[in-house]
Amino acid sequence: MTGVASRWNKLHRILNLRVGPGAAVLPNTITRIHLEFASKAGAGHVGPRKFWQDCVRRLKYHNPAVPMIINRTTSADGPAKMTLYFKKPDAQTPADAPARVVELDIKGKRSDAILDVFMRETSAEPVAPTPEEEEAFAQFEKLDKLADYDRTRMKKMLDEERKAKAMLRRAKAGASA
């Protein structure tokens, strides 16, 4: 049977997926999101990587129907860009009219700045945590504080035990010599 702590950690991961930076509902006008950046950090690709790690999974959780294509290139010298594809504005436009495409240069930007630009361009609505989720986060914080206290207490006990064993070893070595 799975332990309580293991289940609690899984719940914590799920809650972190549901709320946080990037948890937003996109409008129906977004048809696709394309993100391109280097697979290794460096030369301005750290922010896009963090955006991908932290925000894109939350966006995908709340918008499963929107394709989010991620291209990770090998060259750190290449561009880091995000392309947003929008539907045609209304039914009165001709069928052959191109959809609106917005390309954002995200190279050298921090993940929170990328998220701000993304939210502004898409007019996405952020998802607010429910009272139950806020209560769960408060419990997680309380448990984290308790874990820190336990960790320091155990470290102190183990250090004292190691110190006593080392002293005993030195005494035995001195007695046999």
NORDA-V765367 format. One record per residue. N is the residue number from 1. RES is the residue in three letters. OMEGA is omega in whole degrees, 0 to 359 (NA if undefined). Layout:
{{N	RES	OMEGA} {N	RES	OMEGA}}
This chain:
{{1	MET	181} {2	THR	181} {3	GLY	181} {4	VAL	181} {5	ALA	179} {6	SER	178} {7	ARG	180} {8	TRP	179} {9	ASN	177} {10	LYS	177} {11	LEU	179} {12	HIS	178} {13	ARG	179} {14	ILE	178} {15	LEU	177} {16	ASN	178} {17	LEU	184} {18	ARG	180} {19	VAL	180} {20	GLY	180} {21	PRO	180} {22	GLY	178} {23	ALA	183} {24	ALA	176} {25	VAL	182} {26	LEU	176} {27	PRO	182} {28	ASN	183} {29	THR	180} {30	ILE	179} {31	THR	184} {32	ARG	175} {33	ILE	180} {34	HIS	182} {35	LEU	181} {36	GLU	179} {37	PHE	181} {38	ALA	181} {39	SER	177} {40	LYS	181} {41	ALA	178} {42	GLY	177} {43	ALA	175} {44	GLY	182} {45	HIS	181} {46	VAL	180} {47	GLY	176} {48	PRO	178} {49	ARG	179} {50	LYS	177} {51	PHE	179} {52	TRP	183} {53	GLN	188} {54	ASP	191} {55	CYS	186} {56	VAL	180} {57	ARG	177} {58	ARG	176} {59	LEU	181} {60	LYS	178} {61	TYR	183} {62	HIS	181} {63	ASN	185} {64	PRO	183} {65	ALA	182} {66	VAL	178} {67	PRO	178} {68	MET	185} {69	ILE	181} {70	ILE	175} {71	ASN	177} {72	ARG	183} {73	THR	180} {74	THR	184} {75	SER	177} {76	ALA	179} {77	ASP	182} {78	GLY	182} {79	PRO	170} {80	ALA	185} {81	LYS	176} {82	MET	179} {83	THR	179} {84	LEU	180} {85	TYR	181} {86	PHE	174} {87	LYS	174} {88	LYS	188} {89	PRO	182} {90	ASP	183} {91	ALA	183} {92	GLN	179} {93	THR	180} {94	PRO	184} {95	ALA	182} {96	ASP	179} {97	ALA	182} {98	PRO	175} {99	ALA	180} {100	ARG	179} {101	VAL	178} {102	VAL	179} {103	GLU	182} {104	LEU	175} {105	ASP	185} {106	ILE	180} {107	LYS	178} {108	GLY	180} {109	LYS	177} {110	ARG	184} {111	SER	179} {112	ASP	176} {113	ALA	177} {114	ILE	179} {115	LEU	179} {116	ASP	179} {117	VAL	179} {118	PHE	181} {119	MET	180} {120	ARG	182} {121	GLU	185} {122	THR	186} {123	SER	179} {124	ALA	179} {125	GLU	179} {126	PRO	179} {127	VAL	179} {128	ALA	178} {129	PRO	177} {130	THR	178} {131	PRO	178} {132	GLU	179} {133	GLU	177} {134	GLU	178} {135	GLU	179} {136	ALA	178} {137	PHE	177} {138	ALA	177} {139	GLN	178} {140	PHE	178} {141	GLU	179} {142	LYS	179} {143	LEU	177} {144	ASP	177} {145	LYS	178} {146	LEU	179} {147	ALA	177} {148	ASP	179} {149	TYR	179} {150	ASP	180} {151	ARG	180} {152	THR	179} {153	ARG	180} {154	MET	178} {155	LYS	179} {156	LYS	179} {157	MET	181} {158	LEU	178} {159	ASP	178} {160	GLU	179} {161	GLU	178} {162	ARG	179} {163	LYS	179} {164	ALA	179} {165	LYS	179} {166	ALA	179} {167	MET	178} {168	LEU	178} {169	ARG	179} {170	ARG	180} {171	ALA	178} {172	LYS	180} {173	ALA	179} {174	GLY	181} {175	ALA	182} {176	SER	182} {177	ALA	NA}}
